[in-house]
Amino acid sequence: MASDDSPLVAVSLAHTGLRRPSEFATEARIEYRSAVQLWVFKPFGGMMANSNGTLHGFAGLLIDIYILERVVITPSFAPGLYHSGSGKDLGFPLEFRSQVELSYRFPSGARIGFGVNHISNAKLGRINPGIESISITFSTPGFPSPG
């Protein structure tokens, strides 16, 4: 972790439906990434909406792994509530989002990165087809963390 890491507000634009072109949708996402450390993890939460009317609100944990001074790998995991709209039915209202992001961290603390994520219900629902997306994300230092 960089000693000057701040909480981040992250905005993403994504392409959903990588396995099947019929599932294609344009996705927008906003997240708040806390600077609070819980052992090596940081809490985060956000909301995703796509062009098919799909909504996914989520909260979970992430870890920033610095592989070079300015290059960061950020794996994350977040359960959340999912509403398919006219998009893909994933089989259950509780869906889990796992993601990995590779980003460049500017001296200001802002980042630009590329990510891949997968959303599925871990076989809790009647079906579990899952869906993937690739994204570009811009993160900027946000509001201070409490405490």
C-alpha positions in Angstrom: 0.0 0.0 0.0 1.3 3.5 -0.8 1.6 5.6 2.3 -0.5 8.3 0.7 -3.4 6.1 -0.5 -6.7 7.9 -0.1 -10.2 6.7 -0.4 -11.2 6.6 -4.1 -14.3 7.2 -6.1 -14.2 4.9 -9.2 -16.2 5.3 -12.3 -16.2 2.5 -14.9 -17.5 1.8 -18.4 -17.8 -1.8 -19.4 -18.8 -4.3 -22.0 -20.9 -7.1 -20.6 -21.7 -10.5 -22.2 -18.2 -11.7 -23.3 -19.2 -15.4 -23.8 -22.4 -14.8 -25.8 -23.0 -11.8 -28.2 -26.7 -12.0 -27.5 -26.0 -10.9 -23.9 -24.1 -7.8 -24.9 -24.8 -4.7 -22.9 -23.0 -1.4 -22.1 -22.4 -1.1 -18.4 -21.7 1.9 -16.1 -20.5 1.5 -12.6 -19.6 3.8 -9.7 -17.8 2.7 -6.5 -16.5 4.1 -3.3 -13.2 2.5 -2.3 -12.3 3.2 1.4 -8.8 3.7 2.6 -9.6 2.0 5.9 -7.5 -1.1 6.4 -9.1 -4.3 7.7 -5.9 -6.4 8.0 -4.8 -6.3 4.3 -8.3 -5.6 2.9 -10.3 -2.4 2.3 -14.1 -2.2 2.2 -15.8 -0.9 -0.9 -19.3 -0.6 -2.4 -21.0 0.4 -5.5 -23.8 0.2 -8.0 -23.8 -1.1 -11.6 -26.5 -0.4 -14.3 -26.4 -1.5 -17.9 -28.3 -0.8 -21.1 -30.6 -3.8 -20.6 -32.0 -2.3 -17.4 -29.9 -4.6 -15.1 -29.0 -3.2 -11.7 -26.5 -4.6 -9.2 -25.8 -3.0 -5.8 -22.8 -4.5 -4.0 -20.4 -4.2 -1.1 -17.3 -6.2 -0.3 -13.6 -6.2 0.2 -10.6 -5.5 -2.1 -6.8 -5.5 -1.7 -4.4 -3.3 -3.5 -1.2 -5.1 -4.5 1.6 -2.9 -5.7 3.7 -4.7 -8.2 5.7 -1.6 -9.2 5.7 1.8 -7.6 2.8 3.0 -9.8 1.2 -0.3 -11.0 -1.5 -1.8 -8.9 -3.4 -5.1 -9.1 -6.7 -5.0 -7.2 -8.6 -8.2 -6.8 -12.1 -7.8 -5.1 -15.1 -9.8 -4.0 -18.5 -8.4 -3.3 -22.0 -9.9 -2.7 -24.9 -7.8 -3.8 -28.5 -7.6 -4.8 -29.2 -8.2 -8.5 -32.2 -7.2 -10.7 -32.0 -8.4 -14.3 -34.4 -5.9 -15.8 -34.6 -7.0 -19.5 -31.1 -8.4 -19.2 -29.8 -11.8 -18.3 -31.6 -13.7 -15.6 -28.8 -15.0 -13.3 -31.2 -17.1 -11.2 -31.2 -15.5 -7.8 -31.4 -12.0 -6.2 -28.1 -12.5 -4.3 -25.2 -12.5 -6.7 -21.5 -12.4 -6.1 -19.1 -10.2 -8.1 -15.4 -11.1 -8.3 -13.1 -8.8 -10.2 -9.4 -8.2 -10.9 -8.2 -4.8 -12.0 -4.8 -3.7 -13.3 -4.2 0.0 -13.0 -1.6 2.8 -13.2 -1.5 5.1 -10.2 -0.6 8.7 -10.9 1.4 10.8 -8.4 -1.9 12.6 -7.5 -3.4 9.2 -6.3 -5.8 9.0 -9.3 -5.7 5.8 -11.2 -6.7 4.4 -14.7 -7.2 0.7 -15.1 -8.6 -2.2 -16.9 -10.6 -4.9 -15.2 -12.4 -8.2 -15.7 -15.3 -9.4 -13.5 -17.6 -12.3 -13.1 -21.1 -12.2 -11.5 -22.8 -15.4 -10.4 -24.9 -16.8 -7.5 -22.5 -19.7 -6.5 -25.3 -22.2 -7.2 -27.7 -20.7 -4.7 -30.4 -20.2 -7.4 -32.4 -22.4 -9.7 -29.9 -21.6 -12.5 -26.4 -20.2 -12.3 -25.3 -19.0 -15.8 -23.1 -16.2 -14.6 -22.0 -13.2 -16.8 -18.6 -11.5 -17.4 -17.5 -8.0 -18.4 -14.4 -6.1 -19.2 -14.1 -2.5 -18.1 -12.0 0.6 -18.1 -12.0 2.5 -14.8 -10.9 5.9 -13.7 -10.5 6.4 -9.9 -9.9 9.7 -8.2 -9.2 10.5 -4.5 -12.6 10.9 -2.8 -14.0 11.9 0.5 -11.9 11.3 3.7 -12.6 8.1 5.6 -14.3 8.3 9.0 -12.0 8.0 12.0 
